């Protein structure tokens, strides 16, 4: 995790990826003049919501963690002893406009009777719980119903709204299947997608698990077509898997009925060299990075995401949260997590950074 972009390697990576479309059938995608990235940014009119800075705002956070019944112990940093509170007081300020203030009641009214599904790994879980808390703070007396079954969780805001916030847990989007030889990551299979059909909004995410190796790697083999591999360059595998997901969107999504978002790459802060403090990690960090640009640069995974989204036929809006999240080395649970052994510099405290992701989601929907 934490792989970062180096100029020479970027050139080699782009060259390698440019040679992939034939074998991954990326030629099925349209080379539209307007990419999904630019479409997402145009949602704010002429404003790019994702270029800005973190500013102190005493009115934050948007909710109190002790009053939200949905926060998982993994993200409940205050409950598990985090002593500093300044990390709660930062608001994202775009350079050329203002984000609309999140209004949970307005959100419920706009999406009355609709189904919203987050699809992805524990970062999707992080964002799903954030949105649940943000809405709950606006309608604390609304009756809710939380159900869990296998990879699917569903939280319904009942009483006049009937809005379902759903979470489908999948680490890779593409299928992970147990076969005779072991667990196989199938880069060109996405049977899980049957559970995502018919939603009114889909918010996808994947990346962190693609980097896991050794004992933390959940698969034994990678499969593409009829070929089985013991391993593969992880960025190439990510590109192939994401291309399969893009093909699923092209085939199964009706843009007149379903809005599709892709959550940008969420950074980690295990290595202080990424912000020019090589002896540090997120542990003990209490303020955002203060520089004008993040020293580590763009994660290589973001290059892959942008390449895949630039070729997709259907409108998929990128929540381009990578850069703004890179600045928040202070916002991780670190040692203040109820269900994470060791130091967690991967997930995010709630309240915290995922609330900003959802403010940006809300801004995209209302702009």
Residue pairs with C-beta under 8 A, 6 or more apart in sequence:
1 208
1 211
1 212
1 268
1 270
1 346
2 267
2 268
2 270
2 271
2 274
3 211
3 234
3 235
3 299
3 300
3 301
4 274
4 296
4 297
4 298
4 299
4 300
5 296
5 297
5 298
5 299
5 300
5 303
9 300
10 300
10 303
13 235
13 300
13 303
14 303
16 233
16 236
17 236
17 239
17 303
17 304
17 307
20 26
20 236
20 239
20 240
20 243
21 27
24 188
24 239
24 240
24 243
24 244
25 243
25 247
26 243
26 308
26 311
28 247
28 250
29 246
29 247
29 250
29 311
29 312
29 313
30 311
30 312
30 313
31 310
31 311
32 310
32 313
35 306
35 309
35 310
36 262
36 309
36 310
36 312
36 315
36 316
36 317
36 318
37 306
37 309
37 310
37 318
37 320
39 315
39 317
40 317
40 318
40 319
40 320
40 364
41 48
41 49
41 50
41 320
43 49
43 317
43 363
43 364
43 367
44 94
44 97
44 363
44 364
44 367
45 97
45 367
46 96
47 94
47 96
47 97
48 94
48 95
48 96
49 94
49 97
49 99
49 360
49 363
49 364
50 94
50 320
50 321
50 323
50 324
50 360
51 94
51 95
51 96
51 323
52 92
52 93
52 94
52 95
52 324
53 92
53 93
53 95
54 90
54 91
54 92
54 93
54 288
54 324
54 327
54 328
55 90
55 91
55 93
56 89
56 90
56 91
57 89
57 90
57 91
58 89
60 88
60 89
60 90
60 91
60 351
61 88
61 89
61 351
61 352
61 355
62 102
62 134
62 137
62 351
62 355
63 133
63 134
63 136
63 137
63 351
63 355
64 137
64 351
65 71
65 76
65 77
65 78
65 79
65 133
65 350
65 351
66 78
66 79
67 136
67 137
67 140
68 132
68 133
68 136
68 137
68 350
69 136
70 129
70 132
70 133
70 136
70 146
70 155
71 79
71 129
71 133
71 350
72 125
72 129
72 338
72 339
73 79
73 80
73 337
73 338
73 339
74 122
74 333
74 337
74 338
74 339
74 340
74 344
74 347
75 126
75 129
75 333
75 337
75 347
75 348
75 349
75 350
75 352
76 337
76 338
76 349
76 350
77 333
77 336
77 337
77 349
77 350
77 352
78 85
78 336
78 349
79 338
80 333
80 336
80 337
80 338
81 336
82 333
82 334
82 336
82 349
84 286
86 286
86 287
86 330
87 286
87 287
87 328
87 330
87 331
87 349
87 352
88 351
88 352
90 288
90 328
91 356
92 99
92 324
92 356
92 359
92 360
93 99
99 359
99 360
99 363
100 359
100 362
100 363
100 366
100 367
102 134
102 355
102 358
102 359
102 362
103 138
103 362
104 134
104 135
104 136
104 137
104 138
104 139
105 138
105 139
106 366
107 135
107 138
107 163
107 362
107 365
108 135
108 138
108 139
108 142
108 157
108 161
108 163
109 161
110 365
110 366
111 163
111 200
111 201
112 160
112 161
112 162
112 163
113 161
113 162
113 163
114 163
114 164
114 200
114 201
115 164
115 166
115 198
115 199
115 200
115 201
116 163
116 164
116 165
116 166
116 199
116 200
116 201
116 203
117 166
117 167
117 168
117 196
117 199
117 201
117 202
117 203
118 124
118 125
118 127
118 128
118 165
118 166
118 167
118 168
118 203
118 205
119 167
119 168
119 170
119 173
119 196
119 202
119 203
119 204
119 205
120 168
120 169
120 170
120 171
120 173
120 203
120 204
120 205
120 206
120 263
121 169
121 170
121 171
121 205
121 206
121 208
121 209
122 169
122 208
122 347
123 205
123 208
123 263
123 266
123 347
124 167
124 169
124 203
124 204
124 205
124 263
125 167
125 169
126 347
126 348
126 350
126 354
127 203
127 205
127 263
127 354
127 357
127 358
128 153
128 165
128 167
129 350
129 354
130 350
130 351
130 352
130 354
130 355
130 357
130 358
131 165
131 358
131 361
132 155
132 165
133 350
133 351
133 355
134 355
134 358
135 157
135 163
135 165
136 142
136 144
139 157
139 161
142 157
142 158
142 159
142 161
143 157
143 158
143 159
144 155
144 156
144 157
144 158
145 154
145 155
145 156
145 158
146 153
146 154
146 155
146 156
147 153
147 154
147 155
147 156
148 154
151 168
151 169
151 170
151 192
151 195
152 166
152 167
152 168
152 169
152 195
153 166
153 167
153 169
154 164
154 165
154 166
154 167
155 164
155 165
155 166
156 162
156 163
156 164
156 165
157 163
157 164
157 165
166 199
168 192
168 195
168 196
170 192
170 206
171 206
171 209
171 218
172 185
172 206
172 209
172 210
172 241
173 190
173 192
173 204
173 206
173 241
173 242
173 244
173 245
174 185
174 186
174 187
174 188
174 189
174 190
174 192
174 241
174 244
174 245
175 185
175 186
175 189
175 190
175 191
175 192
176 183
176 184
176 185
176 186
176 218
176 219
177 183
177 184
177 186
177 189
178 184
181 220
181 221
181 228
182 219
182 220
182 221
183 218
183 219
183 220
183 221
184 219
184 220
184 221
184 222
184 223
184 228
185 219
185 221
185 222
185 223
185 237
185 241
186 223
186 224
187 222
187 223
187 224
187 237
187 240
187 241
187 244
188 223
188 224
188 225
188 240
188 244
189 223
189 244
190 244
190 245
190 248
193 248
193 252
196 202
196 252
197 252
199 258
200 257
200 258
200 259
201 258
201 259
201 260
201 261
202 253
202 258
202 259
202 260
202 261
203 261
203 262
203 263
203 319
203 361
204 245
204 260
204 261
204 262
204 263
205 262
205 263
205 266
206 238
206 241
206 242
206 245
207 238
207 265
207 266
207 301
207 305
208 266
208 268
208 346
209 218
210 234
210 237
210 238
210 241
210 301
211 234
212 218
221 228
221 229
221 230
222 228
222 229
222 230
222 231
222 232
222 237
223 229
224 240
235 300
235 301
235 304
238 301
238 304
239 304
239 307
239 308
242 304
242 305
242 308
243 308
245 308
246 308
246 309
246 311
246 312
246 316
249 260
249 312
249 314
249 316
250 312
250 313
250 314
253 260
253 314
255 314
255 315
259 317
259 365
260 314
260 315
260 316
260 317
261 316
261 317
261 318
261 319
261 361
261 364
262 305
262 309
262 316
262 317
262 318
262 319
263 319
263 321
263 357
264 302
264 305
264 318
264 319
264 320
264 321
264 322
264 325
265 299
265 301
265 302
265 305
265 322
266 321
266 322
266 325
266 346
266 348
267 299
267 322
267 325
267 326
268 345
268 346
269 275
269 281
269 282
269 285
269 329
269 332
269 345
270 281
270 282
270 343
270 345
270 346
271 278
271 281
272 278
272 279
272 280
272 281
273 296
274 294
274 295
274 296
274 326
275 289
275 291
275 294
275 295
275 296
275 329
276 295
281 334
281 343
281 345
282 329
282 330
282 332
282 334
282 343
282 345
283 334
283 335
283 343
283 345
284 334
285 329
285 330
285 332
285 334
286 330
287 330
288 327
288 328
288 329
288 330
288 331
289 326
289 327
289 328
289 329
294 323
294 326
294 327
296 326
298 322
298 323
299 322
302 322
305 318
306 318
309 316
309 318
317 364
319 357
319 360
319 361
319 364
321 356
321 357
321 360
324 356
325 353
325 357
328 348
328 353
331 348
331 349
331 352
331 353
332 344
332 345
332 346
332 347
332 348
332 349
333 340
333 344
333 347
333 348
333 349
334 343
334 344
334 345
335 343
335 344
336 349
337 344
337 347
340 347
348 354
